[in-house]
């Protein structure tokens, strides 16, 4: 294999063979192919995209670049969920215990936040003692005995993706649907799952701003799953305003705990139940969808899902007492009300700007090296479609360092539109694809 020939062929729109793509991924993973050649190849993919045959081979090569978990001897359906990321998206913390309480096994390898979108691992690490860096063997044992483990990507799982993603980040080739889809699917399929449900977010706070592109991404991942004999479902969901009321790591953990008690915001509860319903359905465990949704809500209200979460926290070294005592979670030293500046209706809410406002406080990262402040964030009292009077509290700012407080408030002022109405409204779930 001459890499320059593969670059030229891809540049010219010639379909590459599975053997060549496997060799390219293997060569880059072990250091034989230099960054500059892989960069050129990725840019060729950015402009020429990939054929379905190429994409399947590329994804499979990344999937098998490291350790693929074997969960076949664990009884029960192994199903995971992946979200493309948004603001206030703490669904995984609720979904995993709820799905386990409903009878599924959930091997969940999650990521960290970057920029205006939060990360599941950062939220979990706001729980004192919680270890997201478990060895693979321990993770598998948790799935076997507790039904779930919640860890980060290890060097053993899809190392090619980790290396290629870092290169995409610095070569402006992130926004390429085949590369996005293969990155997600290689990591998820390496978990040893039987099926996958996707939450593809669209709107101001999402990576995908356009519904058509969101559908294209979802369909691409569903097709990859079909090539790998893994059923994949997708929900396209609204991210034109934050999900739930809390933004910021420990605040979102507490909101997740409240939702696991059956006391969560309706949008967060509804989306979580819909995603678990799809997980059960793709596993062949749904007869009547209405009855199943009712049962899932009961598992929240009767404490079944919360008990699963407590067991997971304890098993991963955390303090399960956080589920009963909010003061055991990191708490900001200062709070300040952000109030309405006029009478009217909250017409719009730019979720990306809200997420950046929380990042200004330290709740998120500008770069991968930034240190997260788990205590800070925003807690909404009013959202899109609600009436406010001048001076009413829209949200509470939780902060430790006032250095960026004014820039945070300026972001919020620009993000939230108060007017005469009508409010911009759209369904929480915009489409379902299978």
N, C-alpha and C positions, 0 to 999 in steps of 0.2 A: 504493500500500500504506500503510495506517495500522497501525502496530505495535500500538497499543492494541486494534484489532479482532482481530488475530491472537492476542494474549494472551487476549482474552475468549473467542474460539472454542476455543482449546486448553483453557482453564479449564472450558468447558462441554462438552468432549468431542466437539467437531465436528472432523471430519477436515480438515486444511489441504491446499491444493493444492501440488504440486511447485513451481509458479511462485512462490507466496507464500513457501515455505520457502527457495528459492534467493535471493529478494530480501532476506529477513531475514538470512541468513548473509552475503550480500554487503554489506548495509548496516552490519552490525556490524563486519565486517572492515575496511571503509574509514572507520569512525568516524561514520557518519551515525546509527546506532542507539546510544543511550546505554547505559551499563552497567545502569542501574536498570530499563530496559525488558527487556533481555536476561535480567537476573536474574529478573524476574517470569515471563518465558516459560519459562526453565529450571525454575523451581519448578512451573509448570503441567505441564511434561513429567514432573517427578518424581512427581506425583500421578496424572496422566492417562495417562502413558506415551506411546508412539507406535504408530500402526498400521504394519504392514509397508510400506505404500506411503509413508507419511510418513518412516519411518526410512530407506528407500532414497534418497528425495529429499534428506533432511537430510545423509546421509553423502556423497552425490555432490556436494552443494554445498560441503561442507567440503573434499572431495578436490580439487575444481577451484578452490578459493579461491587457490591458488598454482600452483607449477610441478609438473606431473606428469611424472616421468621417462619418457623413451622409450628403452627398451632393446631394441626390436624388431629392430634390426639386429645384435644380439649373438647369435651362434648358441648353442643349448642352452636348456634349461629354466631359467627364473629363479624360484626358490622361496625363500621366507623362512620363518622361525619367529618366533612371538611368545609370550612368557611373560607371564602376568598378575602375576608377581613373587612372590618368596618369600625365605627365609633360606638362604644358602649356594648360591643358584641361579647357578652360573657356566656353565650349559650352553652358552650362545651362544659362548663362547670355544673350546669343543671342537667343537660342532656345525658351525659355519661351515667350518672347515678340513676336517673329516671329510666334509661334504657335497660340498665342492669336489673332494676327493680321489676321491669316488665318482662324479664327473661332472656335478654340478650347478653353476649359477651362483647365488651368494647375495648379493644386494644388501641389506645389513643396516643400517638406520637405527635406532639404539638410544637408550635414555634413561638418565637418572641415577637414583640411588636417593634415596628420601625416607622418613624414619622408619625402621622396622625392616627394610625390604626394600632389598637392594643394587641397584646399577645397573651395567649393562655398561660404560658409558663411564667410570665411576669406576675400575673394575677395570683397564680398558685403560690409563688414565692413570697407573697405578702402574708401568707399563713406561717406563723413562727415554726421553724424546723422543717417545713415541707421540702422534701428532696425530689427534684425533678430529674436527677442524674443517676437513676438506678441502673445497675448492670442489666443487660438483656435477660439473663437467666432469672433474675428477681422479678423483672417486668412480666415475663411469661408466667411465672408462678402466681403473681397477683391476678392475672387474667384467669388462671385456672381456679383459684380459690375464692377470689372476691368478685370476679366478673369483669374487672377493669383495672388498668394501670394508666397513670397520666405522667408521661415523661417527655423529654426533649429528644431531638434527633441525635443519635450517637454516631461516632466515626465509623461504626460498623454497618450502618444502614444507608444505602444509596450514597456512598461517598462521591460518586461522579456528579450527582446533582448538586451537592454542597459546593463542590469546586467550580462547576459550570455556572451556578447561580451567582457566586461571588464575581465571576468574570462578566456576566451579563450586567450586573449592577454598575460596573465601571466602564462599560462599552456601549451604553444606551441601547441595549437589545432586550430590555425587560419586557417591553410592551409588544410581545409577539405571541399570538395565541397558541401556536404549536409548542413553543418553548415553555410557556406558562403551564399548559395542560400536561406536558410530559414531566415537568418538574413536580407538580402536585401528585400526579398519578404514580410516578416511580416511588416516591416516598410512601404513599398510602398503600400501594400494593405490596411493598416490602414488609408491611406489618403482618402479613399472613392472613388478611381478612377474606371473608367469603363474599362480601358486598360492601358498597360504599354509597352514602347519600351526600350530595353536595348542596351547600348553601351559597349560591352565586349572587353576590350583592351588586346592586346597580344604583347609581345616584351620586349626589355630590360628595358623600363620604366614602364611596367605594372606589376600588381600583378601576372598575368598569363604569364609565359615566353614561353609556348608551345601552339601551335595552337590546338592540340588535347584536351588539358585540358581546353582551353578557350571555345571550342565547347561543351565540357561536361558540363561546368558551365552554359552556355547559355541554353542548352537543359534541364538541371535540373530545371532552373527557369521557362522555358516555360511550362514544365510538371506540376509544382506547380500551375501556373496560370490556366492551364486547369482543375486541380482538384478543383480550387476555382471559376470556371466559369468566369475567367478574361482572355481575349485574351492577349498574350504576344508575341512580336516580338523581334528579336535580330540582331544587326549588330556586326560582329567581325571586329575590326578595328586596324590598325597598330599603335603601340607605340614604334617603334624602333628609332624614333627621336621625339623631342618635337612637339606638335601641335601648329601651328601658329608661331609667331616670339617672343612673349613676355612670360617671366616666372617671376612670382612675382606679388603680389596682385594688386596694383594700376596700374601697367603696363598692366596687363591682363584686367583690367576694361576698360582702355583706348582703348586697341585693340578690345575689345568687342563693344565699342561704335563706333569705326571706321567700324567694320564689320556690325553693325546695320545701318550704313550709306551707305553700299554697297561698302566700300573701304577696306575690310579686306583681309588677306592672303587667297589665293585660297584654300589651304587644309582645313582651318578652316571654310570657307564659304561653301565649298562642303559638308563637314561632317555634318554641322548643317542643311543644306537643306535636305540632305538624311534622317536624323533622323526625322525632322519634316514631311517629306513626308511619312515615315513609321507611324508616329503618326496619320496623316490624313487618311492613308489607313486602319489602324486597326480600325479607327472610322467609316469606310465606306464612306469617303468623297473624294475619289479619283476616277475619271473616267479615264482620260488619264494622265499617270505619267509624260510624257514629258511636257505637258501643265501645270501641277501642279507645277513642278519644276521651270518652267519659271515664273509662278505667284509668287512663293515664293521669287525668286530673285528680282522681281519687288517690293515686299513689303519691301525689304531691301533698294533698290535704291530710292524709293519714300518717304522714311522716316516714313512709317506707323509703322513698328516694333519699331523704335527708339521712336516714340511718346508713344507707350505702355510702354516702359521701363521707360521713364520720369515720366509717371503717377504712375508706381509702386514705383519708388524712392520717389516721393513726398508723396504717401500714407503711406510709411513706415518710414517717418521722415527724409529722406535724402534730399540732395540738388540736384535737377534736373539740376542745372546749370553746373554740372560736364560734362554734355553731350555736352556743348558748349565751356567750358573752362578747358583745361587740368590742368592748374595751381591750380584748386580747389581740385585736388586729391593730396595725399601725394607724395612729390618729394624728392628723395635722394639728399644729399648735395654734393656728389662727383660722378663723372663718370670716367671710364677709358676704353680705347679701348683694346680689346683682339685681337691680330693680328696673321695672319698666319706666321708660322715659316719656311715655305718653299713654293716653287711653286708646284702646282698640283691640284688634284681634291679632294673635301671632299668626301671620300669614305664611311665612316661610322660615326655615331654619337650615342654614348651610352646614351640614354635618362635618365636612372637612375642616372648615374654619373653627368649629367648636372643638374638634379633635386637636387642632393645632394650638388652640387656647389652653387646653389641658396640658399639652406638651410643654408650653411655655412655663408652666408651674413645676415641671419635672416629672409629670406622669408618663411621658413618652420619651423616645430617643430621637435626636436628630441624626446621630451616627450610631453604629453598632457598639461603639466604645462608651457611650454615655451611660451614666449610672442612674437607675430609676429611683425616684422617691415614691415608695409604695403608699405613702399616706395621703398624698395630695390628689386633687381632682375637682370635679364638679358634680353637684347633686341638683337635678332639675325639680322644680315644683310646678312649672307650667311648660307645655309643649305646643306644637303646631295645632291650630284650631281652637285654642282656648282664649277666652277674653281676659284682658288685664286692664287695670286702672293705674294711672301714673303713681309710682311708688310701690306697687305690688312686687313681691319677690318672684323673679323668674327662676333663679337658681341660687345656690349657695356655693361660693368658692372656698375650697379647703386648701390652705397653703402653709408652707413653712418659711419660705424665703420671699420677701416682698420685692426682690429685684426686678422680676418680670411681671409683677401684678398688674401694672398699668397696661402693658402690652397685651396681657391676657384679656383684660376688660375691653380694650380696643377691638380685639378679635371678636369677642362676643357681641359687641355693639354692631359690628359689620355683619355678623353671621345671622342675627335674629332680626326679622322684619316685622314691625308692628304697623298694621294698616286697617283700612275699613273692611277688608275682606273682598271676596271670599277667600278662605285659606286654600292653599295648594294641597290637594288631597289625592292619594292614590292607595290602592290596597297594599297591605303588608306583603302578601304573596302575589306576585305578578304573573307567574307561570309555573307550570310543572312539566318536566321533561323526563322521558324514560326511553 
